[in-house]
Amino acid sequence: MSSIDPSTEVPPTDLLVRSAPGGSRAEPYLYSPTEVTALLAATQSIRNRFVAATCQTLVGLLAVTGIRVGEAIRLDAGDLDWARGVLVIRDSKFERSREVPLHESTLNVLRTYERLRDDRYPETRSESFFVTRSGRRLSYGTVRGHFEHLVQSVGLEPRSARCRPRLHDFRHSFACATLEDWYRSGVDVQAKLPLLSTYLGHIDPISTYWYLSGKPELLALAADRLETALGVLS
C-alpha cells in the first residue's frame, strides 16, 4: 500500500513479538510442482517396495489435499467413501469432522494402494488405511524419518535457518497454490476464502491466513488485480 499511497504507515517489524525476527513461527517451505514430483519419484529409492508405495501415496495425498499429517495417519480404511469420491476426516483438531472431495486421479492412486495393502495383508492387524510393512498403523516418527530420506535424496536445501522442508509445509503449499489458481481464474478470492477454510478444517478464514504466505507469484497476481481495479476506478 505504501508504494501506492505514500501516507500509508508501515509498522516496525518488532512491534508484535510473534512477528519479530527470531519469533516462534517457522517460515513455511513452499514446494513447487517440480519439487513435489521429485519427492514422489524419490520414493523408488526405498528398498522395500511396499514402504515405497506407502510413502509415495501418503506424500501425494498431502500435496493434493492439504490435509494435516496427523489426519492422514489416522485415516481408517472405511474413511474413504468411494461412491461419492470423498475422504472423511473424523474428530480432527477441535474435535471437528469434515469431508474432503478428491479428484478422480487421486482416487485411482488410493485404490491402487488399497489393493496392494490388501494383497499383502489379507488379514490386516490394523484398521488403518496406511500401514507399515508389519501391517500396523503408521506413526509420525516413521513418516518423518522416511520423508527426511526423500528430502536428502532429492537434494532439497533449507532456504534459511527458519525455512526447512517439513511435512506440514504441504498444507501451506496447498493453501497458497489454491489462491494462485483463484487469482488466475478471475474469481472473487475474498468470497472463496470461507470455502478454503472449510476444506482445510478451520473454524473461519482467520485461521486460514496463517497458511497464506507472500510468495512472489501470489503477490504478482494480487498486484495485477489491484492495478486493474485502480485503473477502473481512475
Secondary structure by P-SEA (a helix, b strand, c coil): ccccccccccccccccccccccccccccccccaaaaaaaaaaccccccaaaaaaaaaaaaaaaaccccaaaaaaccccccccccbbbbbcccccbbbbbbbbcaaaaaaaaaaaaaaaaacccccccccccccccccccaaaaaaaaaaaaaaaccccccccccccccaaaaaaaaaaaaaaaaaccccccaaaaaaaaacccccccccccccccaaaaaaaaaaaaaaaaaac
